[in-house]
């Protein structure tokens, strides 16, 4: 099968190569999925789990790509809950990876059914940002209707999901980013916007929840805005800031079939939309993901890329928009 492999962690996406690899064999409780689309963000190549297994053993060359959508082609021993021919989407174990390939072996519990009216490319763009946003707001942030949420990187793949879900839940959403991100953040559900280069963050006033992807000075200043009993939720590592009389939480996203079902149903209903940057074929993935080909800053958590393993796909315009209802 064709796959994208990486052998040089220091090279990042520039170290990717298209290779031929044996098709995977399913372990106990696994299924093999024919991958129709795989989501990828460059930050994945900085995670230790991309390069080692759960026993700390080196596993290069590694096939990255945690998000995927496809069709089940074979079950492993003892696997239940999914059937051959079923459309699915979800997250691979980060210590196994493997989504940037024509086939992947993945634990069945990490997958959810993908309805027939949701395109594979959309399905592959949902798991990481969708689950991150859901868990940040509802599990760790304990969001309640009527609260206010400050969303850093509100025009990015994760931030735009946070903004939409928080808005639907009845929160007042304040997005942040650079000046060029303003309209996009508003389109994705933010009700107010702070240009971090030119506006005074302190003018936001008190908020109940901060979702942070930036860290550093921005996180420190944001922590001072959190009301007593509020929460700072970060996905960029242990928070440097400790808000007074409030919680500071960093978490790693986990796969959850029920949450994936909630997320994809919102897509079907038109309540939630994805933030896809580039769509390319597996053959074109190396060029499409090379950082010299795209202007991308890691602290923005930009819209994600989707690699489509089916033939005759073309690259789409970056982050297509429509008005958020």
C-alpha positions in Angstrom: 0.0 0.0 0.0 1.0 3.6 -0.4 1.8 5.6 2.7 3.5 8.8 3.9 6.5 7.9 6.1 8.7 10.2 8.2 12.2 9.3 9.4 13.7 12.7 10.5 11.9 14.4 13.3 14.1 17.5 12.9 13.0 17.9 9.3 9.3 18.1 10.1 7.0 17.8 7.1 10.0 18.3 4.8 11.2 14.9 5.9 8.0 13.2 4.5 8.3 10.7 1.7 5.8 8.6 -0.2 6.6 4.9 0.3 5.2 1.4 -0.2 4.4 -0.5 3.0 2.8 -3.8 3.8 -0.9 -3.6 4.6 -1.4 -3.7 8.4 -2.8 -6.8 10.2 -5.4 -6.2 12.9 -4.6 -7.0 16.5 -7.2 -8.1 19.1 -10.1 -5.6 19.2 -8.7 -3.8 16.1 -10.3 -3.3 12.7 -8.5 -2.6 9.4 -9.9 0.5 7.7 -9.4 1.4 4.1 -8.6 5.1 4.5 -10.5 7.5 2.3 -9.3 10.6 3.9 -6.9 11.5 6.7 -6.6 14.7 8.7 -3.1 16.1 9.6 -1.6 19.0 11.4 2.2 19.7 11.4 2.3 19.8 15.2 1.8 16.1 15.2 5.5 15.7 14.2 6.6 17.4 17.5 4.8 14.9 19.7 6.9 12.2 21.4 4.2 9.7 20.8 4.7 10.1 17.0 8.2 8.6 17.3 8.0 5.9 20.0 5.5 3.2 21.1 4.0 2.9 24.6 7.1 1.1 25.8 9.4 3.9 24.8 10.8 2.0 21.8 11.7 3.9 18.6 9.2 3.2 15.8 10.6 5.2 12.9 10.0 5.3 10.1 6.5 6.4 11.3 3.3 6.9 9.4 1.6 10.0 10.9 -2.0 11.1 10.6 -4.2 10.6 13.6 -7.6 11.6 12.1 -9.2 9.5 9.5 -12.4 8.5 7.7 -12.9 5.3 5.7 -14.5 1.9 5.4 -14.0 -1.1 7.6 -12.4 -4.0 5.6 -11.6 -6.5 8.2 -12.0 -7.1 12.0 -9.4 -8.4 14.4 -10.0 -11.2 16.9 -12.7 -10.3 19.4 -13.7 -7.1 17.7 -17.3 -6.1 18.2 -19.5 -3.1 17.4 -18.3 -2.5 13.8 -18.9 -4.4 10.6 -17.2 -5.0 7.3 -18.2 -2.3 4.8 -19.2 0.2 7.5 -18.3 3.9 7.0 -16.3 5.1 10.1 -14.3 8.1 11.3 -12.1 8.7 14.4 -8.7 9.0 15.9 -5.9 6.5 15.9 -3.8 6.0 19.0 -1.1 8.6 18.8 1.5 5.9 19.6 0.4 4.0 16.5 -0.6 6.7 14.1 -0.9 5.5 10.5 -3.7 7.5 9.0 -1.6 8.9 6.0 -1.9 5.6 4.2 -4.3 3.6 2.1 -5.0 1.2 5.0 -4.7 1.4 8.8 -5.2 -1.0 11.8 -7.0 0.9 14.6 -8.7 0.0 17.8 -12.5 -0.3 17.1 -13.3 1.8 20.2 -11.6 4.8 18.6 -14.0 4.9 15.7 -17.6 6.0 15.3 -20.0 5.4 12.4 -19.8 8.1 9.7 -23.3 8.8 8.2 -23.6 8.4 4.5 -24.5 12.0 3.9 -21.2 13.2 5.4 -18.2 13.3 3.0 -15.1 11.4 3.9 -13.0 14.6 3.7 -15.3 16.3 6.2 -15.3 13.2 8.5 -11.5 13.2 8.6 -11.4 16.8 9.6 -13.7 16.4 12.6 -12.1 14.2 15.2 -9.1 16.2 16.5 -10.6 19.7 16.6 -14.1 18.5 17.4 -13.1 16.3 20.3 -10.6 18.8 21.6 -13.3 21.6 21.6 -15.9 19.3 23.2 -13.7 18.1 26.0 -12.2 21.6 26.6 -15.7 23.2 27.0 -17.8 20.5 28.6 -15.5 18.1 30.5 -12.7 20.4 31.6 -14.2 23.9 31.3 -17.6 22.9 32.8 -19.2 25.5 30.6 -22.7 26.7 31.5 -25.2 28.7 29.5 -24.9 32.4 29.9 -21.1 32.3 30.7 -18.5 34.2 28.7 -15.6 32.4 26.8 -12.4 33.9 25.6 -11.2 31.7 22.6 -7.6 32.3 21.5 -7.0 31.3 17.9 -10.7 31.5 17.1 -10.1 31.4 13.3 -8.0 28.1 13.6 -9.2 24.5 13.3 -9.7 24.0 17.0 -10.6 27.5 18.0 -13.3 27.7 15.4 -14.9 24.5 16.8 -14.7 25.9 20.3 -16.4 29.1 19.2 -19.2 27.3 17.4 -19.9 24.9 20.2 -19.8 27.5 22.9 -22.1 29.8 21.0 -24.6 27.0 20.5 -24.5 26.2 24.2 -25.5 29.7 25.0 -22.2 31.3 25.9 -21.0 34.7 24.9 -17.9 34.1 22.7 -14.9 36.5 22.4 -12.4 35.4 19.8 -8.8 36.5 19.4 -6.2 36.4 16.6 -4.6 38.8 14.2 -6.4 41.5 12.4 -6.8 39.4 9.2 -8.6 36.7 11.3 -11.4 39.0 12.5 -14.1 38.3 9.9 -13.3 34.6 9.8 -13.6 34.3 13.6 -16.9 36.2 13.5 -18.1 33.9 10.7 -17.4 30.9 12.9 -19.5 32.2 15.8 -17.5 34.7 17.8 -19.6 37.7 18.9 -16.7 39.9 19.6 -13.0 39.9 18.5 -9.7 41.1 19.9 -6.8 41.8 17.6 -3.9 40.7 19.8 -1.5 42.9 17.9 -3.4 46.1 18.2 -6.3 45.8 20.8 -6.0 45.8 24.5 -6.8 42.3 25.8 -7.5 43.8 29.3 -10.4 45.7 27.9 -12.3 42.4 27.5 -13.1 42.4 31.2 -13.9 39.4 33.3 -14.7 36.0 31.6 -15.6 32.6 32.9 -13.5 30.4 30.7 -10.4 30.9 28.6 -9.4 28.5 25.9 -5.7 28.9 25.2 -3.5 27.7 22.4 -0.8 30.3 22.6 0.8 30.3 26.1 3.4 32.8 27.3 2.5 36.4 27.9 -1.0 36.1 26.3 -1.8 33.2 28.7 -0.6 35.2 31.7 -2.7 38.2 30.7 -5.7 36.0 30.0 -5.5 34.3 33.4 -6.0 37.7 35.1 -9.3 38.1 33.3 -10.9 34.9 34.7 -13.6 35.4 37.3 -13.5 33.5 40.6 -14.5 29.9 40.0 -13.6 30.1 36.3 -11.3 28.0 34.3 -8.2 28.3 32.1 -8.1 25.4 29.7 -4.9 24.9 27.7 -3.8 22.3 25.1 -0.3 23.5 24.7 1.4 22.0 27.8 1.1 22.7 31.5 -0.3 26.2 32.0 2.3 28.7 33.1 -0.4 31.0 34.5 -2.4 30.1 37.7 -5.5 32.3 37.8 -6.5 33.4 41.3 -9.5 31.5 42.8 -9.8 29.6 39.5 -8.6 26.4 37.9 -5.9 25.9 35.3 -6.1 22.7 33.3 -4.0 21.2 30.5 -5.3 18.1 28.8 -4.6 15.7 26.0 -7.6 14.8 23.8 -9.1 11.3 24.0 -11.2 9.5 21.5 -14.8 9.1 22.5 -17.4 7.4 20.3 -20.4 9.1 21.9 -18.8 12.5 21.5 -17.9 11.8 17.9 -21.5 11.0 17.3 -22.6 14.3 18.9 -20.2 16.2 16.8 -21.0 14.6 13.4 -24.8 15.0 14.1 -24.2 18.8 14.5 -22.4 18.8 11.1 -25.4 17.0 9.5 -27.8 19.6 11.1 -25.8 22.5 9.9 -25.0 23.6 13.5 -21.2 22.9 13.1 -18.8 23.2 10.2 -15.2 22.3 9.7 -12.2 24.5 9.0 -10.3 22.6 6.3 -7.2 24.3 4.8 -5.8 22.0 2.0 -7.2 18.9 0.4 -4.7 16.9 -1.6 -4.2 13.3 -2.9 -1.9 10.9 -1.2 0.5 11.2 -4.2 0.6 15.0 -3.7 0.7 15.0 0.1 4.4 15.6 0.4 4.3 18.8 -1.6 1.0 20.0 -0.1 2.3 19.6 3.5 5.8 21.0 2.9 6.1 24.2 5.0 7.8 25.9 2.1 4.5 25.6 0.2 2.3 27.2 2.8 2.4 30.2 5.0 1.7 28.7 8.4 2.4 29.8 12.0 2.1 27.1 14.7 0.7 29.4 17.3 -2.4 30.1 15.1 -3.4 26.4 15.0 -4.5 27.0 11.4 -7.1 25.1 9.5 -6.1 21.5 9.1 -5.1 19.6 6.0 -6.9 16.5 4.7 -5.3 13.9 2.5 -7.7 12.1 0.3 -6.6 8.6 -0.8 -9.2 8.4 -3.5 -8.2 9.3 -7.1 -9.0 12.5 -8.9 -9.2 14.8 -5.9 -8.0 18.4 -6.3 -6.7 21.0 -3.9 -9.4 23.3 -2.6 -9.2 26.9 -1.7 -7.9 27.5 1.8 -10.4 27.5 4.6 -13.7 28.0 2.5 -16.2 29.9 4.5 -20.0 30.3 4.8 -21.9 32.4 7.3 -22.4 30.7 10.6 -26.2 30.6 11.4 
